[in-house]
């Protein structure tokens, strides 16, 4: 068997795969959700570091633009402006 990850020992990988297979669907989903949360947090932190002058709302809007497109970010910005009035 060839390893899925070239930097992981084959025995260790077999154990990791076995542990993953034994997890319930909710446990697997929890791990995916956690990894997604970490990726989003790190992305927003990188945006903030590159744009130190932005407030939290502006960072969130830039995150939306980078990940979901300028059109959605513009629509969301308009929505925020409408509900803040």
SULJO-V984147 format. One record per pair of residues at least 24 apart in sequence whose ideal C-beta (glycine too) atoms are under 10 Angstrom apart, sorted by the first residue. I is the first residue (numbers start at 1). J is the second residue. Records with the same first field share a line. If there is no record, write none. Layout:
# SULJO-V984147
I->J / J
This chain:
# SULJO-V984147
39->67
40->67
43->67
57->84
